[in-house]
Amino acid sequence: MITEEVCFWRIQWAGTWMLTRTRASEKSIRLEHPEAIRIDDSKQLMLTPETPQERVQAAARTRNGSPDVIYRM
């Protein structure tokens, strides 16, 4: 599975500090906002299945999964 950690960020936009509307990975947010500050309490783990067997396992886990782990199907 491809694992990616995502969270909300505090960014400076138009001279003011604001929160991002969606969660983003550090790699993607740093491209546009190198000054971004991570909001630690909003961290989630995104798992993307690569094989058919992993997709079946992910589908079973989404029913009883943790709120901190999201499976991207």
Distance bins in CASP14 RR format, pairs under 12 A and 6 or more apart:
PFRMAT RR
TARGET T0000
AUTHOR 0000-0000-0000
RMODE 2
METHOD distances of the structure
MODEL  1
1 45 0 0 0 0 0 1 0 0 0 0 0
1 46 0 0 0 0 1 0 0 0 0 0 0
1 47 1 0 1 0 0 0 0 0 0 0 0
1 48 1 0 0 1 0 0 0 0 0 0 0
1 49 1 0 1 0 0 0 0 0 0 0 0
1 50 1 0 0 1 0 0 0 0 0 0 0
1 51 0 0 0 0 1 0 0 0 0 0 0
1 53 0 0 0 0 0 1 0 0 0 0 0
1 54 1 0 1 0 0 0 0 0 0 0 0
1 55 0 0 0 0 1 0 0 0 0 0 0
1 57 0 0 0 0 1 0 0 0 0 0 0
1 58 1 0 0 1 0 0 0 0 0 0 0
1 61 0 0 0 0 0 1 0 0 0 0 0
1 69 0 0 0 0 0 1 0 0 0 0 0
1 70 0 0 0 0 0 1 0 0 0 0 0
1 71 0 0 0 0 1 0 0 0 0 0 0
1 72 0 0 0 0 1 0 0 0 0 0 0
1 73 0 0 0 0 0 1 0 0 0 0 0
2 25 0 0 0 0 0 1 0 0 0 0 0
2 45 0 0 0 0 0 1 0 0 0 0 0
2 46 0 0 0 0 1 0 0 0 0 0 0
2 47 1 0 0 1 0 0 0 0 0 0 0
2 48 1 0 1 0 0 0 0 0 0 0 0
2 49 0 0 0 0 1 0 0 0 0 0 0
2 50 1 0 0 1 0 0 0 0 0 0 0
2 51 0 0 0 0 0 1 0 0 0 0 0
2 54 0 0 0 0 1 0 0 0 0 0 0
2 58 0 0 0 0 0 1 0 0 0 0 0
2 71 0 0 0 0 0 1 0 0 0 0 0
2 72 0 0 0 0 1 0 0 0 0 0 0
3 25 0 0 0 0 0 1 0 0 0 0 0
3 44 0 0 0 0 0 1 0 0 0 0 0
3 45 1 0 0 1 0 0 0 0 0 0 0
3 46 1 0 0 1 0 0 0 0 0 0 0
3 47 1 0 1 0 0 0 0 0 0 0 0
3 48 0 0 0 0 1 0 0 0 0 0 0
3 49 0 0 0 0 0 1 0 0 0 0 0
3 50 0 0 0 0 0 1 0 0 0 0 0
3 54 0 0 0 0 0 1 0 0 0 0 0
3 69 0 0 0 0 1 0 0 0 0 0 0
3 70 0 0 0 0 0 1 0 0 0 0 0
3 71 0 0 0 0 0 1 0 0 0 0 0
3 72 0 0 0 0 0 1 0 0 0 0 0
4 23 0 0 0 0 1 0 0 0 0 0 0
4 24 0 0 0 0 1 0 0 0 0 0 0
4 25 1 0 1 0 0 0 0 0 0 0 0
4 26 0 0 0 0 1 0 0 0 0 0 0
4 27 0 0 0 0 1 0 0 0 0 0 0
4 28 0 0 0 0 1 0 0 0 0 0 0
4 43 0 0 0 0 0 1 0 0 0 0 0
4 44 0 0 0 0 1 0 0 0 0 0 0
4 45 1 0 0 1 0 0 0 0 0 0 0
4 46 1 0 1 0 0 0 0 0 0 0 0
4 47 1 0 0 1 0 0 0 0 0 0 0
4 48 1 0 0 1 0 0 0 0 0 0 0
4 69 0 0 0 0 0 1 0 0 0 0 0
4 70 0 0 0 0 1 0 0 0 0 0 0
4 71 0 0 0 0 0 1 0 0 0 0 0
4 72 0 0 0 0 1 0 0 0 0 0 0
5 23 0 0 0 0 1 0 0 0 0 0 0
5 24 0 0 0 0 0 1 0 0 0 0 0
5 25 1 0 0 1 0 0 0 0 0 0 0
5 26 1 0 0 1 0 0 0 0 0 0 0
5 27 0 0 0 0 1 0 0 0 0 0 0
5 28 0 0 0 0 0 1 0 0 0 0 0
5 29 0 0 0 0 0 1 0 0 0 0 0
5 38 0 0 0 0 1 0 0 0 0 0 0
5 40 0 0 0 0 0 1 0 0 0 0 0
5 42 0 0 0 0 0 1 0 0 0 0 0
5 43 1 0 0 1 0 0 0 0 0 0 0
5 44 1 0 0 1 0 0 0 0 0 0 0
5 45 1 0 1 0 0 0 0 0 0 0 0
5 46 1 0 0 1 0 0 0 0 0 0 0
5 47 0 0 0 0 0 1 0 0 0 0 0
5 68 0 0 0 0 0 1 0 0 0 0 0
5 69 0 0 0 0 0 1 0 0 0 0 0
5 70 0 0 0 0 0 1 0 0 0 0 0
6 20 0 0 0 0 0 1 0 0 0 0 0
6 22 0 0 0 0 1 0 0 0 0 0 0
6 23 1 1 0 0 0 0 0 0 0 0 0
6 24 1 0 1 0 0 0 0 0 0 0 0
6 25 1 0 1 0 0 0 0 0 0 0 0
6 26 0 0 0 0 1 0 0 0 0 0 0
6 27 0 0 0 0 0 1 0 0 0 0 0
6 28 0 0 0 0 1 0 0 0 0 0 0
6 29 0 0 0 0 1 0 0 0 0 0 0
6 38 0 0 0 0 0 1 0 0 0 0 0
6 39 0 0 0 0 0 1 0 0 0 0 0
6 42 0 0 0 0 1 0 0 0 0 0 0
6 43 1 0 0 1 0 0 0 0 0 0 0
6 44 1 0 1 0 0 0 0 0 0 0 0
6 45 1 0 0 1 0 0 0 0 0 0 0
6 46 1 0 1 0 0 0 0 0 0 0 0
6 47 0 0 0 0 0 1 0 0 0 0 0
6 48 0 0 0 0 0 1 0 0 0 0 0
6 68 0 0 0 0 0 1 0 0 0 0 0
6 69 0 0 0 0 0 1 0 0 0 0 0
6 70 0 0 0 0 1 0 0 0 0 0 0
6 72 0 0 0 0 0 1 0 0 0 0 0
7 19 0 0 0 0 0 1 0 0 0 0 0
7 20 0 0 0 0 1 0 0 0 0 0 0
7 22 0 0 0 0 0 1 0 0 0 0 0
7 23 1 0 1 0 0 0 0 0 0 0 0
7 24 1 0 0 1 0 0 0 0 0 0 0
7 25 0 0 0 0 1 0 0 0 0 0 0
7 26 0 0 0 0 1 0 0 0 0 0 0
7 28 0 0 0 0 0 1 0 0 0 0 0
7 29 0 0 0 0 1 0 0 0 0 0 0
7 36 0 0 0 0 0 1 0 0 0 0 0
7 37 0 0 0 0 0 1 0 0 0 0 0
7 38 1 0 1 0 0 0 0 0 0 0 0
7 39 1 0 1 0 0 0 0 0 0 0 0
7 40 1 0 0 1 0 0 0 0 0 0 0
7 41 0 0 0 0 1 0 0 0 0 0 0
7 42 1 0 1 0 0 0 0 0 0 0 0
7 43 1 0 1 0 0 0 0 0 0 0 0
7 44 1 0 0 1 0 0 0 0 0 0 0
7 45 0 0 0 0 1 0 0 0 0 0 0
7 46 0 0 0 0 0 1 0 0 0 0 0
7 68 0 0 0 0 0 1 0 0 0 0 0
7 70 0 0 0 0 0 1 0 0 0 0 0
8 18 0 0 0 0 0 1 0 0 0 0 0
8 19 1 0 1 0 0 0 0 0 0 0 0
8 20 1 0 1 0 0 0 0 0 0 0 0
8 21 0 0 0 0 1 0 0 0 0 0 0
8 22 1 0 0 1 0 0 0 0 0 0 0
8 23 1 0 1 0 0 0 0 0 0 0 0
8 24 0 0 0 0 1 0 0 0 0 0 0
8 25 0 0 0 0 0 1 0 0 0 0 0
8 26 0 0 0 0 0 1 0 0 0 0 0
8 29 0 0 0 0 1 0 0 0 0 0 0
8 36 0 0 0 0 1 0 0 0 0 0 0
8 37 0 0 0 0 0 1 0 0 0 0 0
8 38 1 0 0 1 0 0 0 0 0 0 0
8 39 1 0 1 0 0 0 0 0 0 0 0
8 40 0 0 0 0 1 0 0 0 0 0 0
8 41 0 0 0 0 1 0 0 0 0 0 0
8 42 1 0 1 0 0 0 0 0 0 0 0
8 43 0 0 0 0 1 0 0 0 0 0 0
8 44 0 0 0 0 1 0 0 0 0 0 0
9 17 0 0 0 0 0 1 0 0 0 0 0
9 18 0 0 0 0 1 0 0 0 0 0 0
9 19 1 0 0 1 0 0 0 0 0 0 0
9 20 1 0 1 0 0 0 0 0 0 0 0
9 21 0 0 0 0 0 1 0 0 0 0 0
9 22 0 0 0 0 1 0 0 0 0 0 0
9 23 0 0 0 0 1 0 0 0 0 0 0
9 24 1 0 0 1 0 0 0 0 0 0 0
9 25 0 0 0 0 1 0 0 0 0 0 0
9 26 0 0 0 0 1 0 0 0 0 0 0
9 28 0 0 0 0 1 0 0 0 0 0 0
9 29 1 0 1 0 0 0 0 0 0 0 0
9 30 0 0 0 0 1 0 0 0 0 0 0
9 32 0 0 0 0 0 1 0 0 0 0 0
9 33 1 0 0 1 0 0 0 0 0 0 0
9 34 0 0 0 0 0 1 0 0 0 0 0
9 35 0 0 0 0 1 0 0 0 0 0 0
9 36 1 0 1 0 0 0 0 0 0 0 0
9 37 1 0 0 1 0 0 0 0 0 0 0
9 38 1 0 1 0 0 0 0 0 0 0 0
9 39 1 0 0 1 0 0 0 0 0 0 0
9 40 0 0 0 0 0 1 0 0 0 0 0
9 42 0 0 0 0 1 0 0 0 0 0 0
9 43 0 0 0 0 0 1 0 0 0 0 0
10 16 0 0 0 0 0 1 0 0 0 0 0
10 17 1 0 1 0 0 0 0 0 0 0 0
10 18 1 0 0 1 0 0 0 0 0 0 0
10 19 1 0 1 0 0 0 0 0 0 0 0
10 20 1 0 0 1 0 0 0 0 0 0 0
10 24 0 0 0 0 0 1 0 0 0 0 0
10 29 0 0 0 0 0 1 0 0 0 0 0
10 33 0 0 0 0 1 0 0 0 0 0 0
10 35 0 0 0 0 1 0 0 0 0 0 0
10 36 1 0 0 1 0 0 0 0 0 0 0
10 37 1 0 1 0 0 0 0 0 0 0 0
10 38 1 0 0 1 0 0 0 0 0 0 0
10 39 1 0 0 1 0 0 0 0 0 0 0
10 40 0 0 0 0 0 1 0 0 0 0 0
10 42 0 0 0 0 0 1 0 0 0 0 0
11 17 1 0 0 1 0 0 0 0 0 0 0
11 18 1 0 0 1 0 0 0 0 0 0 0
11 19 1 0 0 1 0 0 0 0 0 0 0
11 20 1 0 0 1 0 0 0 0 0 0 0
11 21 0 0 0 0 0 1 0 0 0 0 0
11 22 0 0 0 0 0 1 0 0 0 0 0
11 24 0 0 0 0 1 0 0 0 0 0 0
11 29 1 0 0 1 0 0 0 0 0 0 0
11 30 0 0 0 0 0 1 0 0 0 0 0
11 31 0 0 0 0 0 1 0 0 0 0 0
11 32 0 0 0 0 1 0 0 0 0 0 0
11 33 1 0 1 0 0 0 0 0 0 0 0
11 34 0 0 0 0 1 0 0 0 0 0 0
11 35 1 0 0 1 0 0 0 0 0 0 0
11 36 1 0 1 0 0 0 0 0 0 0 0
11 37 1 0 0 1 0 0 0 0 0 0 0
11 38 0 0 0 0 0 1 0 0 0 0 0
11 39 0 0 0 0 0 1 0 0 0 0 0
12 18 1 0 0 1 0 0 0 0 0 0 0
12 19 0 0 0 0 0 1 0 0 0 0 0
12 20 0 0 0 0 0 1 0 0 0 0 0
12 32 0 0 0 0 0 1 0 0 0 0 0
12 33 1 0 0 1 0 0 0 0 0 0 0
12 34 0 0 0 0 0 1 0 0 0 0 0
12 35 1 0 1 0 0 0 0 0 0 0 0
12 36 0 0 0 0 1 0 0 0 0 0 0
12 37 0 0 0 0 1 0 0 0 0 0 0
13 19 0 0 0 0 0 1 0 0 0 0 0
13 20 0 0 0 0 1 0 0 0 0 0 0
13 21 0 0 0 0 0 1 0 0 0 0 0
13 32 0 0 0 0 1 0 0 0 0 0 0
13 33 1 0 0 1 0 0 0 0 0 0 0
13 35 0 0 0 0 0 1 0 0 0 0 0
13 36 0 0 0 0 0 1 0 0 0 0 0
15 35 0 0 0 0 0 1 0 0 0 0 0
17 33 0 0 0 0 0 1 0 0 0 0 0
17 35 0 0 0 0 1 0 0 0 0 0 0
17 36 0 0 0 0 0 1 0 0 0 0 0
17 37 0 0 0 0 1 0 0 0 0 0 0
17 39 0 0 0 0 0 1 0 0 0 0 0
18 33 0 0 0 0 0 1 0 0 0 0 0
18 36 0 0 0 0 0 1 0 0 0 0 0
18 37 0 0 0 0 0 1 0 0 0 0 0
18 39 0 0 0 0 0 1 0 0 0 0 0
19 29 0 0 0 0 0 1 0 0 0 0 0
19 33 0 0 0 0 0 1 0 0 0 0 0
19 36 0 0 0 0 0 1 0 0 0 0 0
19 37 0 0 0 0 1 0 0 0 0 0 0
19 38 0 0 0 0 0 1 0 0 0 0 0
19 39 1 0 0 1 0 0 0 0 0 0 0
19 41 0 0 0 0 0 1 0 0 0 0 0
19 42 0 0 0 0 1 0 0 0 0 0 0
20 28 0 0 0 0 0 1 0 0 0 0 0
20 29 1 0 0 1 0 0 0 0 0 0 0
20 32 0 0 0 0 0 1 0 0 0 0 0
20 33 0 0 0 0 1 0 0 0 0 0 0
20 36 0 0 0 0 1 0 0 0 0 0 0
20 37 0 0 0 0 0 1 0 0 0 0 0
20 38 0 0 0 0 0 1 0 0 0 0 0
20 39 0 0 0 0 1 0 0 0 0 0 0
20 42 0 0 0 0 1 0 0 0 0 0 0
21 42 0 0 0 0 0 1 0 0 0 0 0
22 28 0 0 0 0 0 1 0 0 0 0 0
22 29 0 0 0 0 0 1 0 0 0 0 0
22 42 0 0 0 0 0 1 0 0 0 0 0
22 44 0 0 0 0 0 1 0 0 0 0 0
22 46 0 0 0 0 0 1 0 0 0 0 0
23 29 0 0 0 0 1 0 0 0 0 0 0
23 38 0 0 0 0 0 1 0 0 0 0 0
23 39 0 0 0 0 1 0 0 0 0 0 0
23 41 0 0 0 0 0 1 0 0 0 0 0
23 42 1 0 0 1 0 0 0 0 0 0 0
23 43 0 0 0 0 1 0 0 0 0 0 0
23 44 1 0 0 1 0 0 0 0 0 0 0
23 45 0 0 0 0 0 1 0 0 0 0 0
23 46 0 0 0 0 1 0 0 0 0 0 0
23 68 0 0 0 0 0 1 0 0 0 0 0
23 70 0 0 0 0 1 0 0 0 0 0 0
24 30 0 0 0 0 1 0 0 0 0 0 0
24 31 0 0 0 0 1 0 0 0 0 0 0
24 32 0 0 0 0 1 0 0 0 0 0 0
24 33 0 0 0 0 1 0 0 0 0 0 0
24 36 0 0 0 0 1 0 0 0 0 0 0
24 38 0 0 0 0 1 0 0 0 0 0 0
24 39 0 0 0 0 0 1 0 0 0 0 0
24 42 0 0 0 0 0 1 0 0 0 0 0
24 43 0 0 0 0 0 1 0 0 0 0 0
24 44 0 0 0 0 0 1 0 0 0 0 0
24 46 0 0 0 0 0 1 0 0 0 0 0
25 31 0 0 0 0 0 1 0 0 0 0 0
25 36 0 0 0 0 0 1 0 0 0 0 0
25 38 0 0 0 0 0 1 0 0 0 0 0
25 43 0 0 0 0 0 1 0 0 0 0 0
25 44 0 0 0 0 0 1 0 0 0 0 0
25 45 0 0 0 0 0 1 0 0 0 0 0
25 46 0 0 0 0 1 0 0 0 0 0 0
26 33 0 0 0 0 0 1 0 0 0 0 0
26 34 0 0 0 0 0 1 0 0 0 0 0
26 36 0 0 0 0 1 0 0 0 0 0 0
26 37 0 0 0 0 0 1 0 0 0 0 0
26 38 1 0 0 1 0 0 0 0 0 0 0
26 43 0 0 0 0 0 1 0 0 0 0 0
27 34 0 0 0 0 0 1 0 0 0 0 0
27 36 0 0 0 0 0 1 0 0 0 0 0
28 36 0 0 0 0 0 1 0 0 0 0 0
28 46 0 0 0 0 0 1 0 0 0 0 0
29 35 0 0 0 0 0 1 0 0 0 0 0
29 36 1 0 1 0 0 0 0 0 0 0 0
29 37 0 0 0 0 1 0 0 0 0 0 0
29 38 0 0 0 0 1 0 0 0 0 0 0
29 39 0 0 0 0 0 1 0 0 0 0 0
30 36 1 0 0 1 0 0 0 0 0 0 0
30 37 0 0 0 0 0 1 0 0 0 0 0
30 38 0 0 0 0 0 1 0 0 0 0 0
41 68 0 0 0 0 0 1 0 0 0 0 0
42 67 0 0 0 0 0 1 0 0 0 0 0
42 68 0 0 0 0 1 0 0 0 0 0 0
43 67 0 0 0 0 0 1 0 0 0 0 0
43 68 1 0 0 1 0 0 0 0 0 0 0
43 69 0 0 0 0 0 1 0 0 0 0 0
43 70 0 0 0 0 0 1 0 0 0 0 0
44 66 0 0 0 0 1 0 0 0 0 0 0
44 67 0 0 0 0 1 0 0 0 0 0 0
44 68 1 0 1 0 0 0 0 0 0 0 0
44 69 1 0 0 1 0 0 0 0 0 0 0
44 70 1 0 1 0 0 0 0 0 0 0 0
44 71 0 0 0 0 0 1 0 0 0 0 0
44 72 0 0 0 0 0 1 0 0 0 0 0
45 65 0 0 0 0 0 1 0 0 0 0 0
45 66 0 0 0 0 1 0 0 0 0 0 0
45 67 0 0 0 0 0 1 0 0 0 0 0
45 68 1 0 0 1 0 0 0 0 0 0 0
45 69 1 0 1 0 0 0 0 0 0 0 0
45 70 1 0 0 1 0 0 0 0 0 0 0
45 71 0 0 0 0 1 0 0 0 0 0 0
45 72 0 0 0 0 0 1 0 0 0 0 0
46 58 0 0 0 0 0 1 0 0 0 0 0
46 68 0 0 0 0 0 1 0 0 0 0 0
46 69 0 0 0 0 1 0 0 0 0 0 0
46 70 1 0 1 0 0 0 0 0 0 0 0
46 71 0 0 0 0 1 0 0 0 0 0 0
46 72 1 0 1 0 0 0 0 0 0 0 0
46 73 0 0 0 0 0 1 0 0 0 0 0
47 54 0 0 0 0 1 0 0 0 0 0 0
47 55 0 0 0 0 0 1 0 0 0 0 0
47 57 0 0 0 0 1 0 0 0 0 0 0
47 58 1 0 0 1 0 0 0 0 0 0 0
47 59 0 0 0 0 0 1 0 0 0 0 0
47 61 0 0 0 0 1 0 0 0 0 0 0
47 62 0 0 0 0 0 1 0 0 0 0 0
47 65 0 0 0 0 0 1 0 0 0 0 0
47 66 0 0 0 0 0 1 0 0 0 0 0
47 68 0 0 0 0 0 1 0 0 0 0 0
47 69 1 0 0 1 0 0 0 0 0 0 0
47 70 1 0 0 1 0 0 0 0 0 0 0
47 71 1 0 1 0 0 0 0 0 0 0 0
47 72 1 0 0 1 0 0 0 0 0 0 0
47 73 0 0 0 0 1 0 0 0 0 0 0
48 54 0 0 0 0 1 0 0 0 0 0 0
48 55 0 0 0 0 1 0 0 0 0 0 0
48 58 0 0 0 0 1 0 0 0 0 0 0
48 69 0 0 0 0 0 1 0 0 0 0 0
48 70 0 0 0 0 1 0 0 0 0 0 0
48 71 1 0 0 1 0 0 0 0 0 0 0
48 72 1 0 1 0 0 0 0 0 0 0 0
48 73 0 0 0 0 1 0 0 0 0 0 0
49 55 1 0 1 0 0 0 0 0 0 0 0
49 56 0 0 0 0 1 0 0 0 0 0 0
49 57 1 0 0 1 0 0 0 0 0 0 0
49 58 1 0 1 0 0 0 0 0 0 0 0
49 59 0 0 0 0 1 0 0 0 0 0 0
49 60 0 0 0 0 0 1 0 0 0 0 0
49 61 0 0 0 0 0 1 0 0 0 0 0
49 62 0 0 0 0 0 1 0 0 0 0 0
49 71 1 0 0 1 0 0 0 0 0 0 0
49 72 1 0 0 1 0 0 0 0 0 0 0
49 73 1 0 0 1 0 0 0 0 0 0 0
50 57 0 0 0 0 0 1 0 0 0 0 0
50 58 0 0 0 0 0 1 0 0 0 0 0
50 72 0 0 0 0 0 1 0 0 0 0 0
50 73 0 0 0 0 0 1 0 0 0 0 0
51 57 0 0 0 0 1 0 0 0 0 0 0
51 58 0 0 0 0 0 1 0 0 0 0 0
52 58 0 0 0 0 0 1 0 0 0 0 0
52 59 0 0 0 0 0 1 0 0 0 0 0
52 73 0 0 0 0 0 1 0 0 0 0 0
53 59 0 0 0 0 0 1 0 0 0 0 0
53 60 0 0 0 0 0 1 0 0 0 0 0
54 60 0 0 0 0 0 1 0 0 0 0 0
54 61 0 0 0 0 0 1 0 0 0 0 0
54 71 0 0 0 0 1 0 0 0 0 0 0
54 72 0 0 0 0 0 1 0 0 0 0 0
54 73 0 0 0 0 0 1 0 0 0 0 0
55 61 0 0 0 0 0 1 0 0 0 0 0
55 62 0 0 0 0 0 1 0 0 0 0 0
55 71 0 0 0 0 1 0 0 0 0 0 0
55 72 0 0 0 0 0 1 0 0 0 0 0
55 73 1 0 0 1 0 0 0 0 0 0 0
56 62 0 0 0 0 0 1 0 0 0 0 0
56 71 0 0 0 0 0 1 0 0 0 0 0
56 73 0 0 0 0 0 1 0 0 0 0 0
57 63 0 0 0 0 0 1 0 0 0 0 0
57 65 0 0 0 0 0 1 0 0 0 0 0
57 71 0 0 0 0 1 0 0 0 0 0 0
57 73 0 0 0 0 0 1 0 0 0 0 0
58 64 0 0 0 0 0 1 0 0 0 0 0
58 65 0 0 0 0 0 1 0 0 0 0 0
58 69 0 0 0 0 1 0 0 0 0 0 0
58 70 0 0 0 0 0 1 0 0 0 0 0
58 71 1 0 1 0 0 0 0 0 0 0 0
58 72 0 0 0 0 1 0 0 0 0 0 0
58 73 1 0 0 1 0 0 0 0 0 0 0
59 65 0 0 0 0 0 1 0 0 0 0 0
59 71 1 0 0 1 0 0 0 0 0 0 0
59 72 0 0 0 0 0 1 0 0 0 0 0
59 73 1 0 0 1 0 0 0 0 0 0 0
60 71 0 0 0 0 1 0 0 0 0 0 0
60 73 0 0 0 0 0 1 0 0 0 0 0
61 69 1 0 0 1 0 0 0 0 0 0 0
61 70 0 0 0 0 0 1 0 0 0 0 0
61 71 1 0 0 1 0 0 0 0 0 0 0
61 73 0 0 0 0 0 1 0 0 0 0 0
62 69 0 0 0 0 1 0 0 0 0 0 0
62 70 0 0 0 0 1 0 0 0 0 0 0
62 71 1 0 1 0 0 0 0 0 0 0 0
62 72 0 0 0 0 0 1 0 0 0 0 0
62 73 0 0 0 0 1 0 0 0 0 0 0
63 71 0 0 0 0 0 1 0 0 0 0 0
64 71 0 0 0 0 0 1 0 0 0 0 0
65 71 0 0 0 0 1 0 0 0 0 0 0
END
